[in-house]
Amino acid sequence: MEERFEFGKNWAKYLNWLTPKRIRIAEESLEDKLGDIKGRTFLDIGSGSGLFSLAARNLGAEVVSFDYDRDSVACTEKLKSRFYPDDESWRVFQGSILDKDISRELGSFDIVYSWGVLHHTGNMWEAMGNAVAMVKDGGRFFISIYNDQGGYSDRWRRLKRFYLKVPPALRPSFALLVLILREIKPFLGQLVRLNSPIAYIKSKKQDRGMAYWTNWLDWIGGYPFEVAMPEEIFDFCTARGFTLLKLKTNRGEAGCNEYIFQKAPIL
């Protein structure tokens, strides 16, 4: 049986904590990166909780959402039925970005969005190729991909695989233990420098409307797991007619680098 983290079950719990404030933060994050998307077609590859599909729809985009994980699809459908029942401008379905038939069936979009997803497919570069093929001429490709840290990334990959072998009932405790071991050094550093430990904890508050613990479980359990250096993503996309508009690196640390590319229009 394929080893794979159950992302959707994690996101289902997150929906219990979803608030209007978090939805608005998600909207603001899209506006900050993409500007006005009203009337644009928006493809959400790996919709997860459905939060960013909802945010895009709230901002006036026509949205198509899909995810490989059926529980994630159920999360997105739950948000759609709650906020946009019977709305023909938001479509949700189950599917894999590795399925080339999907790109042929869906056509192209003004915005193709996939935040923290393509590196969990088991074949990141094939997924990337299928994703860029669905960007319209002049459209934008907004992705985040795990940063390649060499041996450090390899150690995280092994830890993630081990996490999947831990009995489900013990996983939260294991995740908490790893979190404490990871954060204890910088936390104590704040005390040594007489900085406020409360301020350090608040600095861990998630942007984009997400929840810290949900994201931590997503991180420690997130397998399959692939990584890439920024220049690899840049070379891949520019070779396919894209121009880099924005890049936000993770400053060499674990986590995602964020990219926005634009596909050159036909002249």
N, C-alpha and C positions, 0 to 999 in steps of 0.2 A: 504494500500500500504506500502511496506517495506521502512523504512527510510534508505536512503543510499546516501552518498555524491557522486556527479558526478565527480569522479577523472579524467576521460578522458577529460572532457571539460577544466579542469584546465591544464592538460598536453598539450592539443592542443595549448593553448596560449604560453606555454613554448617553443614549437618548433619554434615559430617565433623569439626566442632569441637564438636559438642554433647556436653555432659558432664552427669552427674547434678547437679552443682552449679548449672549453668545452668538445668536443668529446675526445680530447687527455687526458684531466684530468681524464675523466671517464675510459679511457684505462689504465692510470697509476694506478688508484685506484684498478682495477682488477689485474693488474700485481703485485702490492704491496702485495695484500692479497693471490693471488692464484699462483703466479709465471707464468711460461710458460704454456699457455693453448692451444697452437697450436696443431691441430689434435684431441683435446678432444671434447667430446659431452657435450653441455652446455644447460641446461633447465632453461629458465627464467620464473618463475611462477609469474604472475602479472606484465607483462612487462611495463605497464604504458606508458611513453613517447616513449619507445623503445630504449632509449639511451644506456642502458647497454647490450641489445641484439646486438646493432650495435657495441659497443665497443668490445664485445666478438668475433663477426664475424671479425672485423678488426684485432684482435689478432690471427686469424686463427682457431677459434673453429667452430664446426658444431653446429648450434643454432636452438633450437625450442623455440618459444615464444607463450605464451597465456595469456589471461586476461579475467576476468568475464565482465568487462566494455567494451561495444562495441566501445565507443569513444576512449578508450585506445588502443584497437585493431587497430582502424583506424590510430592512431598515429604511432604505430609500423609498420603497413603496409606502411605508407607514407615514413618512413625512409628506409625501405627495398626497395621500388620502386625507391627511389632517389639514393641510394648507391649500391644496389645489385639487380637490376631487373633480373628476371628469374634465380635467384641463387637457385639451389636445395639444397644447404647446409644451408639454413635459411628458416625455415617454421614458419608461423604465423597463429594463429587461435583463435577463441573465445571459452572460456570454463571456468569452475569453478573447482578449486582444491578440492572442496567438492564432486565432481563427481568421484566416484571410478572407473568408466569406463575409465576415462582419463589415470589413472596410468596403467591400464591393456593394453590399446591400445598403449601407448607411450613406455612402457618398462622402461629400466633403463639408467642412464646417468653418465658420469664421474664427472660432476659438476651439482648440483641442487642449483640454486640461487633464493632467494626470499627476496628482501630487502624492509622491511617496508610494507609487504603485508598481511601475514597470520593473523595478529591481526585485519584486516579489513573485514574478511570473515563472521563474525557472529558466527563462531564455530572454534576458533583458534586451539584447540587441535586436533580436527578431521582433520583440514587442515594440521597440522604438521605431523600427522600420515600418511596421504596420500602422503605428500611430501617426507618424509624420505624413503618411500617404493620405490621411484624411483631413489635412489642413488645406483650406482653399488658397488659391493664389492671392497673396496679400494678407492672408490670415495669420493667426498667432498660435504658437505652440508653447504652452506653459507647463513645465514639468519640474519635479524635484527628484534628485537621484542621490543615493547614499555616497558619501565621500570615500574615496579609496585611501586607506591609511596603511596599506601593506600588511605587515604581520599583525598589527592591532586589529584590522578588519578580519583577518583569518581567525584570530582568537574569539572574536565576537560571533563569527559564523559557527564555530564549534560549540560555543555556549548556547546559541539559539537551538541548535540541533539537540543538545542535551536537555534543554528546557522542555522540548516536545516529548522526551522520554520520562519526564517527571510525572507521577500520577496527578491527574487534574486537581484533586483536592489539595495537593501540596504546592501547586504552582504559585498561588498568591504569596505564600510564605517565602518560597524560594525567590520570587521576584523582589520582594521587600528586602530580603537579605542582600541580594546583589546591589540593589539601590543604595542601601546603607553603606556597603563597602565602597561603592563608587563615589558617594558624596561626602563621606566622613572626613577625608583629607581637606577638600576645599572648605567644608563647614568649620572645621577646627582652625583653619587658616584665618577665617573671619574673626574668630575669638582671639587668636594671638595678636591680630592687628587691631583689636578693640573695636571692630566693626560690629554692627548690629546683626546677630544671627537671624533675626526676624526679617531684616531687609534682604538677606541672602535667600531665605525661603521664598519671599515674595518675588525675587528675581527669577524664580523658576516657574512663575505663573505663565501659562501658555498663551501665545498670541493666536490669531486666526480663529478664536472661539473654541479651541480644543480644551481638553481636560488633562492635567499632568499625569495622573495615574493611568488613565486610558492610553495615553501616548506611550507611557513607560511599558505597559504590557504589550503594546503593539511593537515596541522596539525590541524588548528582550525575547519575545516569542516570534518575531517576524521572520519566518523562514518559508520558502526559499529566500536567499539573501545574496544579492550581487552588489558590486560597487563600481564606481568609475571616477577617474580623475577629470577635472573640468575640461582639460584640453581634449580628452577623448570624446566627450559629449559635443564640444565645439566642432571638432573635426568631422564627426558623424553628421551633424546637422548642416554645416556649411557645405559639405560635399553634395547635399541634396537640395541646394538652392535656398538655404535659410541664412538670415542675418541675425546675429545676437543683439538683442535690444537691452536686456538687463541680466545681470548675474549677481547673485548674492551667495557668497561662499560661506562655509561653516567655519572659516578661520582655522582650517587644518584639524578640526576636531571631529568626533564621531557625530553622525547625523547627516542631514541632506544639504546639498548645494541646490540652489534654485535658479532656474533658467527661463527666460522668455525669448523665443525666437520669432522672427517674422519671415514668412515665405515670400520670396520675390514675386511680384506680379508679372504677368506676361505683358511685354511691351509691344 
